[in-house]
Amino acid sequence: MSVSNRSRGIGMACCLFAGVAFGAQFPVAGHVFKTVDPLYFVAIRYLLAAVGFSLLLLMKEGWKSFRPEGKSGLIWLYGTLAFTGYNGFVFVGQHLAGPSGPILSAVMMGFMPLATALILFLWKGARLARVTGMCIAIGLVGVFLVATKGNMGTLFAGSGTAWALPLMLASVVCWVVFTLGAAQFPAWSPLRYTTLASLGGTISNAIVVGIGTPAGVIQAPSWADLAANVWPILYMAFIAGVAAVLAWNTACRLISPVDAALITNNVVPIVSSAITVLSGYRIGGPELCGVALTLVALIANNLAGRRRGAEKRTVPGG
C-alpha cells in the first residue's frame, strides 16, 4: 500500500470513528437528561473535555501554546459560541423535542455543511451556487420533516418542537461561526485553537450555571444523579468530546475537509437514528424521509462542488 493510500485509509477510519462517536452522543445525552439539566451537563462535559484538551496541548506544544497572544477576547468569544452556545442550544432543544430529540439533533449536525454555505453567502457575500441553494432548501425540508414528524401544525400548537427547532438552528449558526473563526488564528494548530476555545467556553458555562442556579432557572443535579450517569458523562467528555474532535482534525488533514464532512456528517444521523430506534423509539415515515432528504442534499452538494472544482482545474490558466 502506498503512503498516500495508507494516509487516505487512516483518514477514512478517523471519519468513521468521529461520525459514530458524534452520532452516539445524542442518544447518550438523552439518557442523561432524564435526571441532569442539559446546561449542567454541558458545563460538566466541557470542564472535563477542556482538561483533556489542555493535557494534550501541554504535551504536544508546551506551556507557550496557552498564551492567547493578545487575542484572549476573541478566543473567548469563539469558545463561548461553540462550547456554550452550540452545545447549550442543541441539547436544550433536544430535551424539549422529547424522544425524537436525538434524531433531530443529529440531522441538524448533518445539515451543517449546507448551513456553512448559506452563512458565508449572507455574512461575507460568498457566491452561492444554484445547486447549493437547492440543496439547502431540500435539507431544510428534511429538517422540518424530522422536527414536526410531517405535521407542521406542531410548530404552532405550543409543543416543545416550537422552541426546539429555533434553538437548534441557532446552535448551527454558533458552530459554523466558531469553525470559520479558526481562519483568524492561522499560526495556531487545530488542537491549540480548540483547547483555548474550550477553556473560554468553560468559563462561560460556569457563569451560566452560576447565575441560572440561584435564579431558579437551572436545577443543580444531585450527587446521586451524577454518580448514576458517570459513564455517559465520561463518554461525552472524552470520546465524543476529545477523541472524536482529534479524529476529525486528523481526517481533515489526511484527506480533505470536504471529504471528511461528507463521510462524517452522513454517518452521524444514521448512527443516532439507529441507536434511538434500538432504544425503543418508533420512528415514523416522515422522519425517515426527512433524514434521507438531508443526506441526499449533503451528498448532492458535495458532488456538485467536486465537479465545479474539476472544471476550474481544467480551464487553461485557471
C-alpha positions in Angstrom: 0.0 0.0 0.0 1.4 3.4 -1.0 1.9 6.2 1.6 -1.0 8.2 0.0 -3.4 5.3 0.1 -2.4 4.5 3.6 -3.0 8.1 4.7 -6.4 8.1 3.0 -7.2 4.8 4.7 -6.4 6.3 8.1 -8.3 9.4 7.3 -11.4 7.4 6.3 -11.1 5.4 9.6 -10.9 8.7 11.5 -14.0 10.0 9.7 -16.0 6.8 10.6 -14.9 6.9 14.2 -15.8 10.6 14.5 -19.2 10.0 12.8 -20.0 7.1 15.1 -18.9 9.0 18.2 -20.7 12.1 17.3 -23.8 10.2 16.3 -24.0 8.2 19.5 -23.6 11.3 21.7 -27.2 12.5 21.1 -28.9 9.3 22.4 -26.4 9.1 25.2 -27.2 12.7 26.2 -30.9 12.0 26.0 -30.4 9.3 28.7 -28.5 11.8 30.9 -31.2 14.5 30.5 -33.7 12.3 32.4 -32.1 13.3 35.7 -29.5 16.1 34.8 -30.3 19.5 33.5 -28.9 20.0 29.9 -27.0 23.1 30.8 -25.3 21.5 33.8 -24.5 18.6 31.6 -22.8 20.9 29.1 -20.8 22.6 31.9 -19.6 19.3 33.3 -18.8 17.8 29.9 -16.7 20.6 28.7 -14.9 21.2 32.0 -13.7 17.6 31.7 -13.0 17.9 28.0 -11.1 21.2 28.5 -8.8 19.3 31.0 -8.3 16.6 28.4 -7.5 19.0 25.6 -5.2 21.0 27.9 -3.1 18.0 28.8 -2.8 17.0 25.2 -1.7 20.5 24.2 0.7 20.8 27.0 2.4 17.5 26.0 2.5 18.4 22.3 3.2 22.1 22.2 4.3 23.1 25.7 3.2 26.0 28.0 3.9 28.7 25.5 0.9 27.5 23.4 -1.5 28.6 26.1 -0.6 32.2 25.5 -3.5 34.0 23.8 -1.1 36.4 22.0 -3.4 39.4 22.5 -6.5 37.5 21.3 -8.0 36.4 24.6 -11.3 38.2 24.0 -11.6 36.8 20.5 -10.8 33.2 21.5 -13.2 33.5 24.5 -16.0 34.7 22.1 -15.5 31.8 19.7 -15.2 29.3 22.6 -18.5 30.7 24.1 -20.2 30.3 20.7 -19.0 26.7 20.3 -19.0 25.2 23.8 -21.7 27.3 25.4 -23.9 28.4 22.6 -23.8 25.4 20.3 -23.9 22.8 23.0 -26.4 24.7 25.2 -28.8 25.4 22.4 -28.7 21.9 20.7 -29.1 20.0 24.0 -31.8 22.2 25.4 -33.5 21.9 22.1 -33.1 18.1 22.1 -34.5 17.9 25.6 -37.6 20.0 24.6 -38.1 17.9 21.4 -38.7 14.8 23.6 -38.0 11.2 22.5 -37.2 12.2 18.9 -34.7 14.8 20.0 -31.6 12.7 19.4 -32.6 12.2 15.7 -33.3 15.9 15.2 -30.0 16.9 16.8 -28.1 14.5 14.5 -29.9 15.8 11.4 -29.1 19.4 12.4 -25.4 18.3 12.6 -25.6 16.7 9.2 -27.1 20.0 7.8 -24.1 22.0 9.0 -22.1 21.9 5.7 -25.1 23.4 3.9 -25.6 25.9 6.6 -22.0 26.9 6.3 -22.5 27.8 2.6 -25.6 29.8 3.5 -23.9 31.7 6.3 -20.9 32.5 4.1 -23.3 33.9 1.5 -25.3 36.0 4.0 -22.2 37.1 6.0 -19.4 37.6 3.5 -21.3 37.6 0.2 -19.6 34.4 -0.9 -21.0 33.1 -4.2 -23.8 30.6 -3.6 -24.1 28.1 -6.5 -27.6 27.3 -7.7 -27.2 23.6 -6.9 -26.1 24.5 -3.3 -29.1 26.8 -2.9 -31.4 23.9 -4.0 -29.6 21.5 -1.6 -30.1 24.0 1.3 -33.8 24.2 0.5 -34.1 20.4 0.4 -32.0 20.0 3.6 -34.3 22.4 5.4 -37.4 20.5 4.3 -35.7 17.4 5.7 -35.0 19.1 9.0 -38.6 20.3 9.3 -40.0 16.8 8.5 -37.9 15.3 11.3 -38.8 18.1 13.7 -42.6 18.0 13.0 -43.0 14.3 12.0 -44.8 15.5 9.0 -47.3 17.6 10.9 -46.4 21.3 10.5 -49.2 22.2 13.0 -47.0 21.1 15.9 -45.0 24.3 15.4 -48.0 26.3 16.3 -49.6 24.1 18.9 -47.4 25.2 21.9 -45.4 21.9 21.8 -41.7 21.7 22.7 -40.9 21.5 18.9 -41.9 25.1 18.5 -38.9 26.1 20.7 -36.6 23.2 19.9 -36.3 24.0 16.2 -35.2 27.6 16.5 -32.8 26.7 19.3 -31.2 24.0 17.2 -30.9 26.4 14.2 -29.2 28.9 16.5 -26.8 26.2 17.6 -25.8 25.5 14.0 -25.0 29.2 13.5 -22.9 29.2 16.6 -20.8 26.2 15.5 -20.4 27.4 11.9 -19.1 30.8 13.2 -16.7 29.0 15.5 -15.4 26.9 12.6 -15.0 29.9 10.4 -13.3 31.8 13.2 -10.3 29.4 13.1 -9.1 31.4 10.0 -8.3 34.3 12.3 -5.7 32.2 14.0 -3.6 30.9 11.1 -0.5 30.3 13.1 -2.3 28.2 15.6 -2.7 24.4 15.3 -6.3 23.0 15.4 -5.5 21.5 18.8 -4.4 24.9 20.2 -7.5 26.7 18.8 -9.8 24.0 20.1 -8.2 23.9 23.5 -8.1 27.6 24.2 -11.6 28.0 22.9 -12.8 25.2 25.2 -11.3 26.9 28.1 -13.1 30.1 27.2 -16.4 28.2 26.8 -15.8 26.5 30.2 -15.7 29.9 31.8 -18.9 31.0 30.1 -20.6 27.7 31.1 -19.6 28.4 34.7 -21.2 31.8 34.5 -24.4 30.4 33.0 -24.9 27.8 35.8 -23.6 30.2 38.4 -26.3 32.7 37.6 -29.0 30.4 36.5 -29.0 28.1 39.5 -29.7 30.7 42.3 -32.2 32.4 39.9 -34.1 29.1 39.8 -33.8 28.8 36.0 -31.4 25.8 36.2 -31.6 23.0 38.7 -28.4 21.6 40.1 -28.1 17.8 39.9 -27.7 15.7 43.0 -24.5 13.7 43.6 -26.6 10.6 43.2 -27.8 11.7 39.7 -24.2 12.4 38.7 -22.9 9.1 40.0 -25.7 7.3 38.1 -24.5 9.0 34.9 -20.8 8.9 35.3 -20.1 6.6 32.3 -22.3 8.5 29.9 -20.7 11.8 31.1 -17.2 10.4 30.7 -18.1 9.1 27.2 -19.4 12.6 26.2 -16.4 14.3 27.6 -13.5 12.1 26.4 -14.8 10.0 23.5 -17.4 12.2 21.8 -15.6 15.3 23.1 -11.8 14.9 22.9 -11.2 11.8 20.8 -13.8 12.5 18.2 -12.6 16.0 17.7 -9.0 14.9 17.3 -10.1 12.2 14.9 -12.0 14.8 12.9 -9.0 17.2 12.8 -6.8 14.3 11.7 -9.2 13.3 8.9 -9.3 16.9 7.6 -5.5 16.9 7.4 -5.1 13.5 5.8 -7.9 13.6 3.2 -9.7 16.9 2.9 -12.3 18.9 5.0 -14.9 18.4 2.2 -14.4 14.6 2.1 -14.3 14.4 5.9 -17.5 16.4 6.2 -19.3 14.2 3.6 -18.4 11.0 5.4 -18.8 12.2 9.0 -22.0 14.2 8.5 -23.6 11.3 6.7 -22.7 8.8 9.4 -23.9 10.9 12.3 -27.7 10.9 11.6 -27.6 7.2 10.6 -25.9 6.2 13.9 -28.1 8.4 16.0 -31.3 7.2 14.4 -30.3 3.6 14.7 -29.4 3.9 18.4 -32.6 5.8 19.2 -34.8 3.2 17.4 -32.9 0.3 19.1 -33.7 2.1 22.4 -37.4 1.7 21.8 -38.4 4.8 19.8 -40.7 4.1 16.9 -39.6 6.3 14.0 -42.2 7.3 11.5 -42.2 7.6 7.7 -41.9 11.4 7.7 -38.9 11.3 10.0 -37.2 8.7 7.8 -37.9 10.8 4.8 -36.5 13.9 6.5 -33.3 12.1 7.4 -33.0 10.8 3.8 -33.6 14.2 2.3 -31.0 15.8 4.4 -28.4 13.2 3.5 -29.3 13.4 -0.2 -28.9 17.1 -0.1 -25.5 16.8 1.6 -24.2 14.3 -0.9 -25.5 16.2 -3.9 -23.9 19.4 -2.8 -20.6 17.6 -2.2 -20.6 16.0 -5.7 -21.6 19.3 -7.3 -18.7 21.1 -5.5 -16.3 18.4 -6.8 -17.5 18.9 -10.3 -17.0 22.7 -10.1 -13.5 22.2 -8.7 -12.6 19.8 -11.5 -13.9 22.2 -14.2 -11.8 25.1 -12.7 -8.7 22.9 -12.8 -9.2 22.0 -16.5 -9.7 25.6 -17.6 -6.4 26.9 -19.3 -4.7 29.4 -17.0 -7.3 28.7 -14.2 
